[in-house]
Amino acid sequence: MAAKILNRDRQVFLATTAKQAFEILARLDGFSVVLVDLDLPGDPYALIRKLHDFDPALLVVATSGAMTASVSDVTEVPPEVAAVLTKPVTPEWKPLVERLRSQHHS
């Protein structure tokens, strides 16, 4: 579902573990935004820190079905996270992700 909604004019890569997500990012070039599911197997919080250490300009969006829509209500979100999206994936995610992509390139 995420790939279908977010991949209209961009390439989207999906990973099933934190380790696989980092390996994809390290192997390929040109990422501006990474969505990290906080329910991802492995340690998604360690992945977020590792992504930030790897590329401090990379924008990380956290996603979770257990979170509220307001970042201020979530105390455990790392400071490296640019935004929080609540699952399920909806078409409303696309404008936020595109806005973050344009910030990364400006």
FIROLUM-590111 format. One line per field, with one value per residue: chain; residue number from 1; x, y, z of N, C-alpha, C, O in turn; residue in three letters. Coordinates in nm, 2 decimals, padded with zeros to 4 digits. Example, Ala and Ser with C-alpha at 12.3 -4.5 7.8 and 13.67 -1.06 7.14 Angstrom:
2
kette = A, A
nr = 1, 2
n_xx = 01.32, 01.28
n_yy = -00.57, -00.22
n_zz = 00.78, 00.71
ca_xx = 01.23, 01.37
ca_yy = -00.45, -00.11
ca_zz = 00.78, 00.71
c_xx = 01.32, 01.29
c_yy = -00.33, 00.00
c_zz = 00.78, 00.79
o_xx = 01.42, 01.34
o_yy = -00.33, 00.11
o_zz = 00.85, 00.80
rest = ala, ser
This chain:
106
kette = A, A, A, A, A, A, A, A, A, A, A, A, A, A, A, A, A, A, A, A, A, A, A, A, A, A, A, A, A, A, A, A, A, A, A, A, A, A, A, A, A, A, A, A, A, A, A, A, A, A, A, A, A, A, A, A, A, A, A, A, A, A, A, A, A, A, A, A, A, A, A, A, A, A, A, A, A, A, A, A, A, A, A, A, A, A, A, A, A, A, A, A, A, A, A, A, A, A, A, A, A, A, A, A, A, A
nr = 1, 2, 3, 4, 5, 6, 7, 8, 9, 10, 11, 12, 13, 14, 15, 16, 17, 18, 19, 20, 21, 22, 23, 24, 25, 26, 27, 28, 29, 30, 31, 32, 33, 34, 35, 36, 37, 38, 39, 40, 41, 42, 43, 44, 45, 46, 47, 48, 49, 50, 51, 52, 53, 54, 55, 56, 57, 58, 59, 60, 61, 62, 63, 64, 65, 66, 67, 68, 69, 70, 71, 72, 73, 74, 75, 76, 77, 78, 79, 80, 81, 82, 83, 84, 85, 86, 87, 88, 89, 90, 91, 92, 93, 94, 95, 96, 97, 98, 99, 100, 101, 102, 103, 104, 105, 106
n_xx = 00.08, 00.19, 00.39, 00.24, 00.09, 00.29, 00.46, 00.41, 00.54, 00.80, 01.07, 01.02, 01.15, 01.12, 01.17, 01.20, 01.32, 01.51, 01.78, 01.80, 01.68, 01.88, 02.09, 01.99, 01.98, 02.25, 02.37, 02.25, 02.22, 02.11, 01.88, 01.63, 01.43, 01.33, 01.11, 01.04, 00.91, 00.80, 00.73, 00.89, 01.08, 01.37, 01.57, 01.41, 01.46, 01.73, 01.80, 01.71, 01.88, 02.12, 02.08, 02.07, 02.34, 02.48, 02.39, 02.34, 02.17, 01.96, 01.61, 01.40, 01.10, 00.89, 00.67, 00.37, 00.12, 00.04, 00.07, -00.03, -00.16, -00.03, 00.29, 00.37, 00.25, 00.39, 00.64, 00.86, 00.98, 01.26, 01.49, 01.59, 01.39, 01.18, 00.91, 00.60, 00.39, 00.07, -00.03, -00.30, -00.14, -00.22, -00.35, -00.30, -00.05, 00.13, 00.16, 00.30, 00.53, 00.64, 00.67, 00.87, 01.08, 01.12, 01.22, 01.46, 01.61, 01.63
n_yy = -00.12, 00.13, 00.17, 00.19, 00.43, 00.62, 00.60, 00.72, 00.90, 00.87, 00.65, 00.39, 00.20, -00.09, -00.24, -00.52, -00.55, -00.37, -00.39, -00.47, -00.24, -00.04, -00.15, -00.12, 00.15, 00.22, 00.10, 00.21, 00.53, 00.87, 00.91, 01.10, 01.11, 00.90, 00.65, 00.51, 00.24, 00.22, -00.02, -00.20, -00.50, -00.58, -00.31, -00.03, 00.23, 00.24, 00.22, 00.46, 00.64, 00.55, 00.59, 00.87, 00.93, 00.83, 00.99, 01.30, 01.49, 01.35, 01.30, 01.17, 01.00, 00.89, 00.61, 00.46, 00.24, 00.26, 00.52, 00.85, 01.12, 01.35, 01.48, 01.59, 01.45, 01.22, 01.09, 00.93, 00.96, 00.99, 01.27, 01.30, 01.26, 01.39, 01.40, 01.25, 00.99, 00.84, 00.51, 00.35, 00.37, 00.64, 00.84, 01.10, 01.11, 01.15, 01.44, 01.54, 01.39, 01.47, 01.74, 01.73, 01.61, 01.82, 02.02, 01.90, 01.92, 02.19
n_zz = 00.00, 00.08, -00.11, -00.34, -00.30, -00.24, -00.45, -00.70, -00.87, -00.79, -00.68, -00.46, -00.19, -00.01, 00.31, 00.53, 00.77, 01.02, 00.98, 00.70, 00.59, 00.64, 00.49, 00.23, 00.21, 00.24, 00.02, -00.21, -00.37, -00.32, -00.16, 00.00, 00.18, 00.44, 00.55, 00.86, 01.02, 01.34, 01.44, 01.32, 01.27, 01.46, 01.58, 01.56, 01.66, 01.70, 01.43, 01.33, 01.46, 01.35, 01.07, 01.08, 01.17, 00.95, 00.74, 00.81, 00.68, 00.58, 00.59, 00.83, 00.87, 01.11, 01.15, 01.27, 01.40, 01.65, 01.74, 01.82, 01.62, 01.68, 01.73, 01.97, 02.16, 02.18, 02.35, 02.32, 02.06, 01.87, 01.85, 01.59, 01.41, 01.16, 01.12, 01.22, 01.13, 01.13, 01.10, 00.93, 00.60, 00.40, 00.13, 00.22, 00.32, 00.11, 00.03, 00.26, 00.26, 00.01, 00.06, 00.25, 00.10, -00.09, 00.09, 00.16, -00.08, -00.11
ca_xx = 00.00, 00.28, 00.46, 00.14, 00.05, 00.40, 00.55, 00.35, 00.65, 00.93, 01.09, 01.01, 01.21, 01.06, 01.25, 01.12, 01.39, 01.60, 01.91, 01.78, 01.66, 02.01, 02.17, 01.94, 02.02, 02.40, 02.40, 02.19, 02.24, 02.01, 01.76, 01.61, 01.34, 01.32, 01.00, 01.08, 00.80, 00.84, 00.71, 00.98, 01.16, 01.50, 01.56, 01.39, 01.51, 01.87, 01.81, 01.69, 02.01, 02.22, 02.05, 02.11, 02.48, 02.52, 02.36, 02.26, 02.07, 01.85, 01.49, 01.34, 00.96, 00.85, 00.53, 00.33, -00.02, 00.01, 00.09, -00.13, -00.12, 00.05, 00.42, 00.39, 00.19, 00.47, 00.77, 00.98, 01.02, 01.40, 01.50, 01.62, 01.26, 01.13, 00.76, 00.54, 00.27, 00.00, -00.08, -00.26, -00.09, -00.33, -00.31, -00.26, 00.09, 00.21, 00.20, 00.40, 00.66, 00.68, 00.72, 01.00, 01.17, 01.16, 01.31, 01.59, 01.67, 01.64
ca_yy = 00.00, 00.25, 00.19, 00.24, 00.57, 00.71, 00.57, 00.77, 00.96, 00.84, 00.51, 00.35, 00.08, -00.14, -00.33, -00.59, -00.54, -00.25, -00.42, -00.46, -00.10, 00.03, -00.20, -00.06, 00.29, 00.23, 00.05, 00.30, 00.67, 00.96, 00.91, 01.23, 01.08, 00.76, 00.63, 00.40, 00.19, 00.20, -00.16, -00.28, -00.60, -00.52, -00.19, 00.09, 00.35, 00.24, 00.24, 00.61, 00.70, 00.50, 00.67, 01.01, 00.93, 00.80, 01.11, 01.39, 01.56, 01.26, 01.33, 01.05, 01.01, 00.77, 00.57, 00.36, 00.23, 00.29, 00.66, 00.96, 01.21, 01.47, 01.45, 01.64, 01.35, 01.10, 01.13, 00.84, 00.98, 01.05, 01.41, 01.29, 01.23, 01.51, 01.40, 01.12, 00.96, 00.73, 00.41, 00.30, 00.46, 00.71, 00.94, 01.23, 01.10, 01.19, 01.58, 01.56, 01.33, 01.55, 01.87, 01.70, 01.60, 01.95, 02.08, 01.83, 01.96, 02.33
ca_zz = 00.00, 00.09, -00.24, -00.44, -00.27, -00.25, -00.57, -00.83, -00.95, -00.72, -00.65, -00.32, -00.16, 00.12, 00.38, 00.63, 00.90, 01.03, 00.91, 00.56, 00.55, 00.64, 00.38, 00.11, 00.20, 00.22, -00.11, -00.31, -00.35, -00.36, -00.08, 00.07, 00.29, 00.48, 00.65, 00.95, 01.10, 01.47, 01.47, 01.23, 01.35, 01.49, 01.67, 01.47, 01.72, 01.66, 01.29, 01.31, 01.50, 01.25, 00.95, 01.10, 01.17, 00.81, 00.66, 00.89, 00.60, 00.55, 00.67, 00.87, 00.91, 01.18, 01.13, 01.37, 01.42, 01.79, 01.78, 01.79, 01.51, 01.73, 01.78, 02.10, 02.25, 02.18, 02.42, 02.28, 01.93, 01.87, 01.79, 01.45, 01.33, 01.11, 01.13, 01.26, 01.05, 01.19, 01.00, 00.80, 00.50, 00.33, 00.03, 00.28, 00.35, -00.01, 00.04, 00.36, 00.21, -00.10, 00.12, 00.31, -00.01, -00.14, 00.19, 00.15, -00.20, -00.12
c_xx = 00.09, 00.34, 00.36, 00.11, 00.17, 00.48, 00.49, 00.45, 00.79, 00.94, 01.09, 01.07, 01.15, 01.16, 01.17, 01.19, 01.47, 01.73, 01.90, 01.76, 01.79, 02.09, 02.13, 01.99, 02.17, 02.44, 02.36, 02.22, 02.12, 01.88, 01.75, 01.52, 01.33, 01.20, 01.04, 00.95, 00.85, 00.81, 00.80, 01.07, 01.31, 01.48, 01.54, 01.45, 01.66, 01.89, 01.80, 01.82, 02.12, 02.20, 02.10, 02.27, 02.54, 02.50, 02.27, 02.15, 01.95, 01.73, 01.42, 01.20, 00.93, 00.70, 00.50, 00.18, -00.06, 00.02, -00.03, -00.08, -00.03, 00.18, 00.44, 00.33, 00.28, 00.61, 00.89, 01.03, 01.16, 01.40, 01.53, 01.50, 01.20, 00.98, 00.72, 00.41, 00.20, -00.06, -00.23, -00.21, -00.22, -00.27, -00.26, -00.11, 00.18, 00.25, 00.30, 00.53, 00.72, 00.74, 00.86, 01.11, 01.22, 01.24, 01.45, 01.67, 01.69, 01.76
c_yy = 00.13, 00.28, 00.24, 00.39, 00.66, 00.70, 00.62, 00.82, 00.95, 00.69, 00.49, 00.22, 00.03, -00.24, -00.40, -00.59, -00.41, -00.27, -00.41, -00.32, -00.02, -00.02, -00.14, 00.08, 00.31, 00.19, 00.14, 00.44, 00.75, 00.97, 01.05, 01.21, 00.93, 00.74, 00.50, 00.37, 00.16, 00.06, -00.25, -00.37, -00.55, -00.40, -00.07, 00.22, 00.36, 00.27, 00.39, 00.68, 00.67, 00.58, 00.81, 01.02, 00.91, 00.92, 01.20, 01.48, 01.48, 01.29, 01.19, 01.08, 00.88, 00.74, 00.46, 00.36, 00.26, 00.43, 00.74, 01.04, 01.32, 01.42, 01.49, 01.54, 01.23, 01.14, 01.04, 00.86, 01.05, 01.19, 01.41, 01.28, 01.37, 01.52, 01.26, 01.11, 00.84, 00.64, 00.40, 00.41, 00.51, 00.80, 01.07, 01.22, 01.16, 01.34, 01.60, 01.51, 01.42, 01.69, 01.84, 01.68, 01.73, 02.03, 02.03, 01.89, 02.11, 02.39
c_zz = 00.00, -00.04, -00.34, -00.42, -00.29, -00.37, -00.70, -00.92, -00.89, -00.70, -00.50, -00.30, -00.02, 00.18, 00.49, 00.76, 00.90, 00.96, 00.76, 00.51, 00.54, 00.52, 00.25, 00.10, 00.18, 00.08, -00.23, -00.28, -00.39, -00.28, -00.01, 00.19, 00.32, 00.58, 00.73, 01.03, 01.23, 01.52, 01.39, 01.32, 01.35, 01.59, 01.58, 01.53, 01.69, 01.52, 01.26, 01.34, 01.39, 01.12, 00.96, 01.10, 01.03, 00.73, 00.74, 00.81, 00.57, 00.64, 00.70, 00.92, 00.98, 01.16, 01.23, 01.38, 01.56, 01.83, 01.75, 01.68, 01.55, 01.78, 01.92, 02.20, 02.26, 02.23, 02.37, 02.14, 01.94, 01.81, 01.64, 01.36, 01.29, 01.12, 01.17, 01.19, 01.12, 01.08, 01.03, 00.70, 00.42, 00.23, 00.09, 00.32, 00.23, 00.00, 00.14, 00.32, 00.10, -00.04, 00.18, 00.21, -00.07, -00.04, 00.18, 00.03, -00.21, -00.05
o_xx = 00.06, 00.34, 00.40, 00.10, 00.15, 00.57, 00.52, 00.45, 00.88, 00.85, 01.15, 01.04, 01.14, 01.22, 01.08, 01.13, 01.50, 01.78, 01.99, 01.81, 01.81, 02.16, 02.21, 02.04, 02.22, 02.54, 02.43, 02.23, 02.04, 01.78, 01.85, 01.53, 01.33, 01.20, 01.07, 00.91, 00.94, 00.85, 00.78, 01.12, 01.36, 01.39, 01.63, 01.49, 01.72, 01.99, 01.87, 01.87, 02.20, 02.30, 02.16, 02.32, 02.64, 02.59, 02.15, 02.06, 01.85, 01.75, 01.39, 01.17, 00.95, 00.62, 00.58, 00.11, -00.18, -00.01, -00.12, 00.04, 00.04, 00.19, 00.51, 00.37, 00.26, 00.69, 01.00, 01.12, 01.17, 01.32, 01.51, 01.52, 01.18, 00.92, 00.80, 00.32, 00.27, -00.12, -00.28, -00.25, -00.31, -00.15, -00.18, -00.05, 00.28, 00.36, 00.40, 00.63, 00.84, 00.84, 00.94, 01.22, 01.33, 01.33, 01.55, 01.79, 01.74, 01.78
o_yy = 00.22, 00.39, 00.33, 00.46, 00.77, 00.79, 00.57, 00.80, 01.01, 00.62, 00.57, 00.12, 00.12, -00.32, -00.33, -00.63, -00.35, -00.18, -00.35, -00.28, 00.05, 00.06, -00.11, 00.12, 00.39, 00.24, 00.15, 00.48, 00.71, 01.03, 01.11, 01.29, 00.86, 00.82, 00.40, 00.45, 00.08, 00.02, -00.37, -00.34, -00.48, -00.41, -00.01, 00.31, 00.47, 00.33, 00.45, 00.76, 00.76, 00.62, 00.87, 01.12, 00.97, 00.95, 01.19, 01.53, 01.53, 01.29, 01.12, 01.17, 00.77, 00.83, 00.38, 00.46, 00.28, 00.47, 00.71, 01.03, 01.38, 01.34, 01.42, 01.54, 01.14, 01.22, 01.09, 00.78, 01.15, 01.21, 01.51, 01.28, 01.45, 01.63, 01.16, 01.20, 00.74, 00.69, 00.42, 00.53, 00.44, 00.84, 01.15, 01.33, 01.22, 01.37, 01.68, 01.58, 01.44, 01.74, 01.93, 01.73, 01.75, 02.11, 02.10, 01.90, 02.16, 02.51
o_zz = -00.08, -00.09, -00.42, -00.52, -00.35, -00.40, -00.81, -01.04, -00.93, -00.70, -00.43, -00.37, 00.07, 00.11, 00.55, 00.86, 00.80, 00.90, 00.69, 00.41, 00.45, 00.46, 00.16, -00.01, 00.10, 00.03, -00.33, -00.16, -00.47, -00.32, 00.03, 00.29, 00.22, 00.68, 00.67, 01.11, 01.25, 01.63, 01.39, 01.42, 01.26, 01.66, 01.54, 01.45, 01.66, 01.48, 01.18, 01.27, 01.36, 01.05, 00.87, 01.05, 01.00, 00.65, 00.74, 00.88, 00.52, 00.77, 00.61, 01.00, 00.93, 01.14, 01.27, 01.37, 01.59, 01.95, 01.67, 01.65, 01.47, 01.87, 02.00, 02.32, 02.34, 02.17, 02.38, 02.10, 02.00, 01.72, 01.57, 01.23, 01.38, 01.13, 01.16, 01.18, 01.16, 00.99, 01.14, 00.72, 00.39, 00.23, 00.03, 00.34, 00.26, -00.02, 00.12, 00.33, 00.10, -00.09, 00.17, 00.22, -00.10, -00.08, 00.19, 00.04, -00.31, -00.05
rest = met, ala, ala, lys, ile, leu, asn, arg, asp, arg, gln, val, phe, leu, ala, thr, thr, ala, lys, gln, ala, phe, glu, ile, leu, ala, arg, leu, asp, gly, phe, ser, val, val, leu, val, asp, leu, asp, leu, pro, gly, asp, pro, tyr, ala, leu, ile, arg, lys, leu, his, asp, phe, asp, pro, ala, leu, leu, val, val, ala, thr, ser, gly, ala, met, thr, ala, ser, val, ser, asp, val, thr, glu, val, pro, pro, glu, val, ala, ala, val, leu, thr, lys, pro, val, thr, pro, glu, trp, lys, pro, leu, val, glu, arg, leu, arg, ser, gln, his, his, ser
